[in-house]
């Protein structure tokens, strides 16, 4: 169950990064709503990470959490914000995924 919480926490990290990006391109009330969503997802992500570290060692949970958030944020950047999807960028994202999977395997 704690691994599920950790995965959801990482997805929330991707969500709050998305909200930050959207808030930066909006103005007025629309920007404010994105920043409120950013704060709520950030809080939820931290709470879930804290719960997950009750049984998952911090040295494993934190890199997995940041890895999920980093990979998700790059994917969102490419798909939503039209950021470049160069060979090297994708290569290192796959390397990061392999590292996160490796941490899960050796846990």
Helices and strands as residue ranges (DSSP letters): H 2-25, H 28-52, H 58-79, H 87-106
